[in-house]
């Protein structure tokens, strides 16, 4: 057990606070429960801590070097600097789809001052009634865009969390519902709990909580259908106390947002020890490792799962489910037990899900960093419970099922992509643990980008064919990043990528967090180079794993490791912090023959004499070159190509093709709104094209990127092929995630 003294540094505000020295608070970082409380006499006056504002988003100032305890070197006794410890005993009433629970929550105060109140997330209350923030926002956002989570709940299908009691020692505590983001007064997803005794700096708080969680019918990534119960967002969960220099905070503050329609989660790392009692004929899967052998009595079975260095816990209990087990191990990772849980109607999905999961373990471990846990559980929801699919938790995720997954079909692509995507969240949401409320692009967007990189490495495109269409010989294939580009709303982006999850024009605009981030990162990779980008992401993962980075921290690592801050800054300013668009076009090609001018030997030459001289030169050249092409001759050609931009500046490659078959490339990378490039040589330009290698996916209109001296529709055909099918595929995919 290694004792350490906490020293808070804030590079953000240029203020370095001295360590507390002998008066500092030391504690062991192995588990929260090992922390020795500080004597009550040392407690200073309790100050009210502010809440992170409702418009918090797009952090611009990098976190302090020692934020969240500093980078994890691997020599520490735990993977993360654990802040919380949850010990929960829960029992499922399968008939009522209700979970009764007893929770002991142990939380460490990382700040240098006492804390008199804490905040609990009661996420399941989003499904208590139509007056919640979730349903209030749903009515507006889905009226202006497509989304998942739109099922209607009837009587007997609503859900929620009821707190029976909250105690600090022998003291019963009171709580009130608060609305940090200005949501409706009827929302009950955040509760403030005022403590009987404040928690001193460096001290720990222990709360004993009795609660009852009623699952809703599956509506949004949690709930029941028939004998299937996905138990997620189900327990009282403490908010995050951020310190100065962490994710843009300049002083200690609580980061605790309501459960919004489009938002997900943010929580401290810690340890979960959870015992689950269910009917004995139900199959169970959960976050973490099963401890020992399950205990059965009176028709009920109790399973105990433990997992450290995670920030959430979810589980499934379902009747009639089957399992398929596999194993994986890679360099630097422990042996991983992989289990796929599936209903009989989707037996055809089991083996493909297992393969996609183990392939993802290999790719993400190789390209980002080793997978640190010993388990991975994949759950296929049953028919009619699709809304429970496509959701991620540490070491545990849900995907989607198919009765038959035939290679080379859209079913295979969708099955693989959703599984890879949900696994990838285990890195960007799970291990890096960014704030999905405020900066969803760090999870959904970066994950989408990395998923497409994996599929590109597998040479797996999007096959727009069902098994039936494939048998008929119809199986067009699209490249994954082309699909992302098609759905990215590049022409008129409504919201910056760095915007928070809920303050969006529509659900469709929120959807571009996936596609526009993936497209932006695709182009950044093209500008920085594949190897440079990969080095930067490995550094980002190594530096910020288990530490909650911000977009400013991502930006700083990309700048530093790539050595190309101009390219990084330009795209971040345009897309992460702004709503720029790129639209460069070929405006014209002008070609003229460079003929002799009047005047010879200092004596004026009239036009008639000049014409005769030119004709004589042409005749002589033709006799000397009897096989010359019509455009060839004794005089050079001057070709002038004009390019224009109607959006933000972006580096572009201009390729000019000439009549003799050769081409010349020139790079346009400046702030000019238009530019002309002239070429003088023996042949004339016949066509010109911006981005001939098709690397600039952020350009909103590719149909105006090329021009020929004679009409040529090839560029239009290339970029517009089956655009309707492309968009439909994108939106279908988005709704599953």
PADO-205128 format. One record per residue (C-alpha): residue number from 1; residue in one letter; chain; x, y, z. Coordinates in steps of 0.1 Angstrom, whole numbers. Example, Ala and Ser with C-alpha at 12.3 -4.5 7.8 and 13.67 -1.06 7.14 Angstrom:
PADO-205128
1,a,A,123,-45,78
2,s,A,137,-11,71
***
This chain:
PADO-205128
1,x,A,0,0,0
2,x,A,16,32,-12
3,x,A,7,65,6
4,x,A,7,97,-14
5,x,A,2,133,-8
6,x,A,-22,151,-32
7,x,A,-8,183,-47
8,x,A,-32,202,-70
9,x,A,-16,221,-99
10,x,A,-35,242,-124
11,x,A,-16,251,-156
12,x,A,-49,264,-169
13,x,A,-49,295,-149
14,x,A,-12,297,-145
15,x,A,-15,292,-108
16,x,A,5,266,-90
17,x,A,-6,258,-55
18,x,A,20,245,-31
19,x,A,15,211,-17
20,x,A,1,210,18
21,x,A,32,195,32
22,x,A,29,181,67
23,x,A,-7,194,69
24,x,A,-16,176,37
25,x,A,-39,146,36
26,x,A,-24,112,27
27,x,A,-44,82,17
28,x,A,-39,49,0
29,x,A,-52,48,-36
30,x,A,-59,11,-37
31,x,A,-96,13,-27
32,x,A,-118,41,-15
33,x,A,-128,20,15
34,x,A,-92,21,28
35,x,A,-92,59,33
36,x,A,-89,70,69
37,x,A,-114,98,77
38,x,A,-99,131,88
39,x,A,-108,143,123
40,x,A,-139,164,125
41,x,A,-120,192,143
42,x,A,-100,198,111
43,x,A,-131,206,90
44,x,A,-131,241,77
45,x,A,-163,261,70
46,x,A,-184,245,43
47,x,A,-187,266,11
48,x,A,-214,260,-14
49,x,A,-199,244,-45
50,x,A,-212,256,-79
51,x,A,-226,233,-106
52,x,A,-212,230,-141
53,x,A,-233,254,-162
54,x,A,-260,242,-185
55,x,A,-241,255,-216
56,x,A,-208,238,-207
57,x,A,-192,224,-238
58,x,A,-162,225,-261
59,x,A,-134,231,-235
60,x,A,-107,253,-250
61,x,A,-80,252,-222
62,x,A,-61,220,-218
63,x,A,-63,203,-184
64,x,A,-35,207,-158
65,x,A,-7,181,-161
66,x,A,-17,165,-128
67,x,A,-54,166,-134
68,x,A,-72,134,-121
69,x,A,-41,124,-103
70,x,A,-18,126,-133
71,x,A,-10,101,-161
72,x,A,-12,65,-152
73,x,A,22,49,-156
74,x,A,12,13,-149
75,x,A,32,12,-117
76,x,A,2,22,-95
77,x,A,-17,-5,-75
78,x,A,-49,2,-95
79,x,A,-55,11,-131
80,x,A,-74,43,-121
81,x,A,-73,68,-93
82,x,A,-104,53,-77
83,x,A,-129,78,-62
84,x,A,-160,57,-55
85,x,A,-168,23,-42
86,x,A,-203,8,-48
87,x,A,-215,-22,-29
88,x,A,-249,-32,-41
89,x,A,-273,-61,-33
90,x,A,-302,-62,-57
91,x,A,-331,-86,-64
92,x,A,-352,-88,-96
93,x,A,-389,-93,-93
94,x,A,-393,-108,-128
95,x,A,-430,-105,-129
96,x,A,-430,-68,-121
97,x,A,-397,-60,-138
98,x,A,-386,-42,-107
99,x,A,-353,-43,-88
100,x,A,-350,-37,-51
101,x,A,-316,-27,-40
102,x,A,-294,-18,-10
103,x,A,-264,3,-19
104,x,A,-234,13,2
105,x,A,-217,42,-16
106,x,A,-183,53,-4
107,x,A,-170,85,-20
108,x,A,-137,103,-16
109,x,A,-135,141,-15
110,x,A,-106,150,-37
111,x,A,-109,187,-31
112,x,A,-90,208,-5
113,x,A,-122,219,12
114,x,A,-151,203,30
115,x,A,-182,192,11
116,x,A,-216,196,27
117,x,A,-239,183,-1
118,x,A,-236,157,-28
119,x,A,-256,150,-59
120,x,A,-271,118,-71
121,x,A,-281,108,-107
122,x,A,-314,90,-108
123,x,A,-313,83,-145
124,x,A,-342,59,-145
125,x,A,-366,87,-136
126,x,A,-362,100,-172
127,x,A,-389,73,-179
128,x,A,-412,82,-149
129,x,A,-436,104,-169
130,x,A,-438,127,-199
131,x,A,-428,157,-177
132,x,A,-391,146,-175
133,x,A,-364,165,-193
134,x,A,-360,134,-216
135,x,A,-396,134,-228
136,x,A,-399,172,-229
137,x,A,-368,174,-252
138,x,A,-379,144,-272
139,x,A,-411,161,-284
140,x,A,-391,190,-298
141,x,A,-360,173,-312
142,x,A,-378,144,-330
143,x,A,-402,169,-346
144,x,A,-372,182,-365
145,x,A,-351,151,-371
146,x,A,-349,113,-369
147,x,A,-339,95,-338
148,x,A,-341,63,-318
149,x,A,-359,62,-284
150,x,A,-393,73,-298
151,x,A,-415,44,-285
152,x,A,-447,54,-266
153,x,A,-451,41,-231
154,x,A,-486,31,-218
155,x,A,-499,25,-184
156,x,A,-479,-1,-166
157,x,A,-449,5,-188
158,x,A,-433,35,-171
159,x,A,-401,33,-150
160,x,A,-382,52,-123
161,x,A,-362,51,-91
162,x,A,-377,55,-57
163,x,A,-354,63,-29
164,x,A,-367,46,3
165,x,A,-339,60,25
166,x,A,-305,77,24
167,x,A,-284,75,56
168,x,A,-251,88,66
169,x,A,-242,67,96
170,x,A,-273,68,118
171,x,A,-286,100,103
172,x,A,-314,99,79
173,x,A,-308,124,51
174,x,A,-332,145,31
175,x,A,-330,151,-6
176,x,A,-345,175,-31
177,x,A,-348,173,-69
178,x,A,-327,199,-87
179,x,A,-325,210,-123
180,x,A,-289,220,-131
181,x,A,-297,226,-168
182,x,A,-330,245,-163
183,x,A,-352,215,-172
184,x,A,-388,213,-162
185,x,A,-397,213,-125
186,x,A,-412,178,-130
187,x,A,-379,162,-139
188,x,A,-365,140,-111
189,x,A,-332,128,-126
190,x,A,-309,147,-103
191,x,A,-312,148,-65
192,x,A,-293,169,-41
193,x,A,-285,153,-7
194,x,A,-276,175,22
195,x,A,-252,157,46
196,x,A,-255,155,84
197,x,A,-217,159,86
198,x,A,-196,175,59
199,x,A,-169,155,43
200,x,A,-135,170,51
201,x,A,-108,175,25
202,x,A,-94,142,15
203,x,A,-120,124,37
204,x,A,-146,98,27
205,x,A,-184,98,28
206,x,A,-204,66,33
207,x,A,-240,66,23
208,x,A,-264,37,28
209,x,A,-292,38,3
210,x,A,-323,17,-1
211,x,A,-340,20,-34
212,x,A,-365,4,-58
213,x,A,-360,6,-95
214,x,A,-389,0,-118
215,x,A,-378,-8,-153
216,x,A,-397,7,-182
217,x,A,-408,-12,-212
218,x,A,-378,-9,-235
219,x,A,-378,26,-248
220,x,A,-342,39,-247
221,x,A,-314,15,-241
222,x,A,-328,0,-209
223,x,A,-359,-18,-198
224,x,A,-379,-50,-203
225,x,A,-397,-69,-230
226,x,A,-414,-102,-222
227,x,A,-389,-122,-201
228,x,A,-359,-100,-211
229,x,A,-346,-74,-186
230,x,A,-318,-50,-195
231,x,A,-310,-33,-162
232,x,A,-292,-1,-170
233,x,A,-291,34,-154
234,x,A,-307,16,-125
235,x,A,-290,27,-93
236,x,A,-284,60,-75
237,x,A,-250,72,-88
238,x,A,-230,101,-74
239,x,A,-220,131,-97
240,x,A,-185,141,-104
241,x,A,-167,167,-83
242,x,A,-142,184,-107
243,x,A,-112,204,-95
244,x,A,-95,234,-109
245,x,A,-75,224,-140
246,x,A,-98,195,-149
247,x,A,-118,198,-181
248,x,A,-119,236,-180
249,x,A,-129,240,-144
250,x,A,-112,270,-126
251,x,A,-124,260,-91
252,x,A,-141,229,-76
253,x,A,-175,223,-90
254,x,A,-201,195,-93
255,x,A,-206,182,-128
256,x,A,-241,167,-127
257,x,A,-265,171,-156
258,x,A,-301,160,-161
259,x,A,-308,130,-182
260,x,A,-314,146,-216
261,x,A,-329,130,-246
262,x,A,-296,128,-265
263,x,A,-271,127,-237
264,x,A,-254,98,-220
265,x,A,-231,97,-190
266,x,A,-201,109,-170
267,x,A,-189,94,-137
268,x,A,-159,88,-115
269,x,A,-138,56,-117
270,x,A,-141,32,-88
271,x,A,-149,-3,-78
272,x,A,-182,-22,-81
273,x,A,-192,-52,-59
274,x,A,-227,-62,-69
275,x,A,-248,-92,-59
276,x,A,-278,-100,-81
277,x,A,-306,-123,-72
278,x,A,-329,-135,-100
279,x,A,-352,-164,-107
280,x,A,-331,-195,-112
281,x,A,-343,-202,-147
282,x,A,-330,-168,-159
283,x,A,-296,-162,-176
284,x,A,-275,-134,-162
285,x,A,-247,-113,-176
286,x,A,-231,-82,-161
287,x,A,-202,-58,-160
288,x,A,-171,-74,-145
289,x,A,-161,-109,-133
290,x,A,-183,-135,-117
291,x,A,-170,-144,-83
292,x,A,-171,-181,-74
293,x,A,-201,-202,-80
294,x,A,-237,-188,-80
295,x,A,-258,-197,-50
296,x,A,-293,-211,-55
297,x,A,-321,-214,-29
298,x,A,-359,-214,-31
299,x,A,-361,-210,-69
300,x,A,-337,-180,-68
301,x,A,-300,-177,-77
302,x,A,-276,-151,-65
303,x,A,-246,-140,-87
304,x,A,-218,-118,-74
305,x,A,-199,-96,-99
306,x,A,-168,-74,-90
307,x,A,-150,-50,-113
308,x,A,-125,-23,-104
309,x,A,-115,8,-124
310,x,A,-148,13,-142
311,x,A,-174,40,-138
312,x,A,-208,22,-144
313,x,A,-225,-11,-139
314,x,A,-253,-27,-160
315,x,A,-266,-62,-163
316,x,A,-291,-84,-181
317,x,A,-315,-111,-168
318,x,A,-334,-131,-194
319,x,A,-353,-163,-196
320,x,A,-345,-188,-223
321,x,A,-312,-172,-233
322,x,A,-282,-191,-246
323,x,A,-245,-184,-245
324,x,A,-215,-188,-268
325,x,A,-181,-185,-251
326,x,A,-147,-176,-265
327,x,A,-113,-164,-253
328,x,A,-89,-137,-265
329,x,A,-54,-125,-254
330,x,A,-31,-99,-268
331,x,A,2,-83,-259
332,x,A,-1,-64,-227
333,x,A,-36,-76,-220
334,x,A,-48,-102,-195
335,x,A,-66,-133,-208
336,x,A,-102,-121,-218
337,x,A,-132,-144,-214
338,x,A,-157,-133,-242
339,x,A,-193,-143,-238
340,x,A,-222,-137,-262
341,x,A,-257,-140,-247
342,x,A,-285,-144,-273
343,x,A,-321,-155,-277
344,x,A,-330,-186,-298
345,x,A,-345,-165,-326
346,x,A,-311,-149,-332
347,x,A,-289,-179,-329
348,x,A,-274,-170,-363
349,x,A,-259,-139,-347
350,x,A,-239,-156,-320
351,x,A,-208,-167,-340
352,x,A,-205,-135,-360
353,x,A,-208,-114,-328
354,x,A,-181,-134,-312
355,x,A,-158,-130,-341
356,x,A,-164,-93,-345
357,x,A,-158,-88,-308
358,x,A,-125,-107,-308
359,x,A,-114,-89,-339
360,x,A,-122,-56,-323
361,x,A,-102,-66,-292
362,x,A,-72,-71,-315
363,x,A,-76,-39,-335
364,x,A,-82,-15,-306
365,x,A,-55,-31,-285
366,x,A,-30,-28,-314
367,x,A,-39,7,-325
368,x,A,-47,24,-291
369,x,A,-35,4,-262
370,x,A,-40,-30,-245
371,x,A,-75,-40,-233
372,x,A,-71,-39,-195
373,x,A,-100,-61,-183
374,x,A,-106,-98,-181
375,x,A,-141,-101,-194
376,x,A,-163,-89,-223
377,x,A,-200,-97,-224
378,x,A,-221,-91,-255
379,x,A,-259,-92,-253
380,x,A,-282,-96,-283
381,x,A,-317,-83,-274
382,x,A,-347,-103,-284
383,x,A,-371,-96,-312
384,x,A,-393,-65,-304
385,x,A,-366,-52,-280
386,x,A,-344,-36,-306
387,x,A,-343,-3,-286
388,x,A,-323,-22,-260
389,x,A,-296,-28,-286
390,x,A,-266,-6,-294
391,x,A,-257,4,-259
392,x,A,-224,3,-241
393,x,A,-211,-2,-205
394,x,A,-176,-11,-193
395,x,A,-168,-47,-203
396,x,A,-205,-51,-213
397,x,A,-225,-40,-243
398,x,A,-256,-48,-263
399,x,A,-257,-51,-300
400,x,A,-284,-62,-325
401,x,A,-296,-95,-337
402,x,A,-303,-112,-370
403,x,A,-318,-146,-377
404,x,A,-292,-151,-404
405,x,A,-259,-132,-410
406,x,A,-247,-140,-445
407,x,A,-213,-128,-456
408,x,A,-213,-101,-482
409,x,A,-246,-87,-473
410,x,A,-259,-56,-455
411,x,A,-269,-78,-426
412,x,A,-232,-88,-421
413,x,A,-221,-52,-423
414,x,A,-247,-40,-398
415,x,A,-240,-68,-374
416,x,A,-203,-63,-375
417,x,A,-204,-25,-374
418,x,A,-228,-22,-344
419,x,A,-207,-48,-325
420,x,A,-174,-31,-333
421,x,A,-190,3,-325
422,x,A,-203,-7,-291
423,x,A,-170,-25,-282
424,x,A,-151,7,-293
425,x,A,-171,26,-267
426,x,A,-152,5,-241
427,x,A,-122,26,-250
428,x,A,-136,61,-257
429,x,A,-164,61,-232
430,x,A,-151,34,-209
431,x,A,-113,38,-204
432,x,A,-108,74,-215
433,x,A,-142,82,-199
434,x,A,-148,116,-215
435,x,A,-178,136,-205
436,x,A,-206,124,-229
437,x,A,-230,151,-216
438,x,A,-208,180,-226
439,x,A,-185,167,-253
440,x,A,-201,137,-270
441,x,A,-178,140,-300
442,x,A,-150,126,-278
443,x,A,-169,93,-275
444,x,A,-195,89,-303
445,x,A,-175,108,-329
446,x,A,-140,95,-322
447,x,A,-153,60,-318
448,x,A,-172,62,-351
449,x,A,-140,73,-368
450,x,A,-119,45,-352
451,x,A,-146,19,-362
452,x,A,-144,30,-398
453,x,A,-106,27,-397
454,x,A,-109,-8,-385
455,x,A,-134,-18,-412
456,x,A,-112,-1,-438
457,x,A,-82,-21,-425
458,x,A,-104,-52,-429
459,x,A,-113,-41,-465
460,x,A,-150,-44,-454
461,x,A,-173,-20,-472
462,x,A,-210,-15,-469
463,x,A,-228,-40,-491
464,x,A,-262,-26,-500
465,x,A,-278,-60,-505
466,x,A,-300,-83,-485
467,x,A,-294,-121,-488
468,x,A,-322,-122,-514
469,x,A,-308,-94,-535
470,x,A,-274,-110,-533
471,x,A,-287,-142,-548
472,x,A,-301,-121,-576
473,x,A,-267,-107,-583
474,x,A,-273,-72,-569
475,x,A,-247,-62,-543
476,x,A,-233,-27,-547
477,x,A,-207,-18,-522
478,x,A,-199,16,-506
479,x,A,-169,27,-487
480,x,A,-175,34,-450
481,x,A,-162,70,-449
482,x,A,-182,79,-479
483,x,A,-213,69,-460
484,x,A,-202,91,-431
485,x,A,-197,120,-454
486,x,A,-231,116,-469
487,x,A,-248,120,-436
488,x,A,-226,147,-421
489,x,A,-247,178,-432
490,x,A,-215,194,-445
491,x,A,-232,222,-464
492,x,A,-252,238,-435
493,x,A,-240,224,-402
494,x,A,-263,236,-375
495,x,A,-241,230,-344
496,x,A,-204,228,-337
497,x,A,-191,193,-331
498,x,A,-179,204,-296
499,x,A,-214,214,-286
500,x,A,-230,196,-257
501,x,A,-254,167,-263
502,x,A,-287,184,-257
503,x,A,-283,219,-270
504,x,A,-288,209,-306
505,x,A,-311,220,-334
506,x,A,-325,186,-338
507,x,A,-319,149,-333
508,x,A,-306,148,-369
509,x,A,-281,175,-361
510,x,A,-270,156,-330
511,x,A,-265,126,-353
512,x,A,-238,144,-371
513,x,A,-217,141,-340
514,x,A,-210,106,-353
515,x,A,-207,113,-390
516,x,A,-192,148,-391
517,x,A,-165,139,-365
518,x,A,-156,108,-384
519,x,A,-154,129,-416
520,x,A,-133,156,-400
521,x,A,-109,131,-385
522,x,A,-107,113,-419
523,x,A,-95,145,-434
524,x,A,-72,153,-405
525,x,A,-56,119,-411
526,x,A,-51,127,-447
527,x,A,-34,161,-438
528,x,A,-12,148,-410
529,x,A,-4,114,-425
530,x,A,-16,80,-413
531,x,A,14,72,-393
532,x,A,15,106,-376
533,x,A,-22,104,-367
534,x,A,-18,69,-353
535,x,A,11,80,-331
536,x,A,-10,109,-318
537,x,A,-39,86,-309
538,x,A,-17,62,-291
539,x,A,-2,91,-271
540,x,A,-37,104,-264
541,x,A,-48,70,-250
542,x,A,-16,65,-230
543,x,A,-17,100,-215
544,x,A,-55,102,-208
545,x,A,-67,67,-200
546,x,A,-87,67,-168
547,x,A,-85,105,-166
548,x,A,-115,121,-184
549,x,A,-99,142,-212
550,x,A,-115,172,-229
551,x,A,-115,183,-265
552,x,A,-88,207,-256
553,x,A,-67,178,-243
554,x,A,-72,159,-275
555,x,A,-63,190,-296
556,x,A,-31,195,-275
557,x,A,-19,159,-280
558,x,A,-26,160,-318
559,x,A,-7,192,-321
560,x,A,23,180,-301
561,x,A,27,146,-315
562,x,A,20,154,-351
563,x,A,42,185,-351
564,x,A,16,201,-374
565,x,A,-4,225,-351
566,x,A,-16,246,-381
567,x,A,-36,217,-396
568,x,A,-49,206,-362
569,x,A,-59,241,-352
570,x,A,-76,249,-385
571,x,A,-99,219,-384
572,x,A,-107,223,-347
573,x,A,-116,260,-351
574,x,A,-137,253,-382
575,x,A,-155,222,-370
576,x,A,-151,215,-333
577,x,A,-156,251,-321
578,x,A,-174,264,-352
579,x,A,-198,255,-380
580,x,A,-177,262,-410
581,x,A,-181,243,-443
582,x,A,-157,237,-472
583,x,A,-168,241,-508
584,x,A,-140,246,-533
585,x,A,-147,245,-570
586,x,A,-133,247,-605
587,x,A,-145,280,-619
588,x,A,-129,278,-653
589,x,A,-102,267,-677
590,x,A,-89,292,-703
591,x,A,-66,281,-730
592,x,A,-48,302,-756
593,x,A,-20,296,-780
594,x,A,11,318,-773
595,x,A,17,334,-807
596,x,A,45,357,-818
597,x,A,37,394,-812
598,x,A,40,422,-837
599,x,A,74,438,-840
600,x,A,107,424,-854
601,x,A,142,437,-851
602,x,A,129,470,-836
603,x,A,108,477,-867
604,x,A,71,478,-864
605,x,A,54,448,-881
606,x,A,19,451,-895
607,x,A,-7,425,-888
608,x,A,-6,411,-923
609,x,A,31,405,-921
610,x,A,27,389,-887
611,x,A,0,365,-900
612,x,A,22,354,-929
613,x,A,51,347,-906
614,x,A,29,326,-883
615,x,A,15,307,-912
616,x,A,50,300,-925
617,x,A,61,287,-892
618,x,A,31,264,-889
619,x,A,37,250,-924
620,x,A,73,243,-917
621,x,A,65,226,-884
622,x,A,38,204,-900
623,x,A,62,192,-927
624,x,A,87,183,-900
625,x,A,61,166,-879
626,x,A,37,148,-904
627,x,A,22,126,-876
628,x,A,14,154,-852
629,x,A,-20,157,-835
630,x,A,-42,187,-844
631,x,A,-35,205,-812
632,x,A,3,203,-816
633,x,A,23,230,-833
634,x,A,53,253,-833
635,x,A,38,276,-806
636,x,A,33,269,-769
637,x,A,-1,269,-751
638,x,A,-9,289,-720
639,x,A,-36,273,-698
640,x,A,-51,292,-670
641,x,A,-72,274,-643
642,x,A,-94,294,-620
643,x,A,-105,280,-586
644,x,A,-128,295,-561
645,x,A,-140,287,-526
646,x,A,-173,295,-510
647,x,A,-164,282,-476
648,x,A,-136,279,-452
649,x,A,-100,275,-465
650,x,A,-87,240,-468
651,x,A,-56,225,-484
652,x,A,-64,213,-519
653,x,A,-45,195,-546
654,x,A,-52,208,-581
655,x,A,-44,184,-610
656,x,A,-44,198,-645
657,x,A,-45,172,-674
658,x,A,-30,181,-708
659,x,A,-37,170,-743
660,x,A,-4,150,-746
661,x,A,-14,128,-717
662,x,A,7,143,-689
663,x,A,-6,161,-659
664,x,A,7,187,-635
665,x,A,-1,190,-598
666,x,A,-2,222,-577
667,x,A,-11,227,-541
668,x,A,-36,254,-532
669,x,A,-32,261,-495
670,x,A,-38,297,-486
671,x,A,-65,321,-475
672,x,A,-75,334,-509
673,x,A,-111,332,-520
674,x,A,-100,326,-555
675,x,A,-68,318,-573
676,x,A,-55,314,-608
677,x,A,-28,290,-619
678,x,A,-11,293,-653
679,x,A,8,266,-672
680,x,A,27,272,-704
681,x,A,40,243,-725
682,x,A,37,224,-757
683,x,A,3,210,-750
684,x,A,-29,226,-737
685,x,A,-51,218,-707
686,x,A,-80,195,-714
687,x,A,-94,191,-679
688,x,A,-87,200,-643
689,x,A,-98,186,-609
690,x,A,-95,195,-573
691,x,A,-88,166,-549
692,x,A,-81,141,-577
693,x,A,-72,114,-552
694,x,A,-105,119,-533
695,x,A,-91,126,-499
696,x,A,-109,158,-490
697,x,A,-142,144,-477
698,x,A,-152,176,-459
699,x,A,-157,194,-492
700,x,A,-195,198,-492
701,x,A,-200,196,-530
702,x,A,-178,173,-549
703,x,A,-197,177,-581
704,x,A,-181,211,-588
705,x,A,-146,200,-582
706,x,A,-138,192,-618
707,x,A,-141,207,-652
708,x,A,-132,198,-688
709,x,A,-127,219,-719
710,x,A,-153,196,-734
711,x,A,-183,183,-715
712,x,A,-176,153,-693
713,x,A,-200,139,-667
714,x,A,-177,113,-652
715,x,A,-170,133,-620
716,x,A,-207,138,-614
717,x,A,-214,102,-619
718,x,A,-186,91,-596
719,x,A,-196,113,-566
720,x,A,-234,110,-569
721,x,A,-237,72,-575
722,x,A,-267,59,-556
723,x,A,-267,88,-531
724,x,A,-302,81,-520
725,x,A,-292,45,-510
726,x,A,-261,59,-492
727,x,A,-281,83,-471
728,x,A,-307,57,-463
729,x,A,-280,33,-451
730,x,A,-265,60,-429
731,x,A,-297,69,-412
732,x,A,-306,32,-407
733,x,A,-273,26,-391
734,x,A,-274,58,-369
735,x,A,-308,48,-354
736,x,A,-292,15,-341
737,x,A,-265,32,-321
***
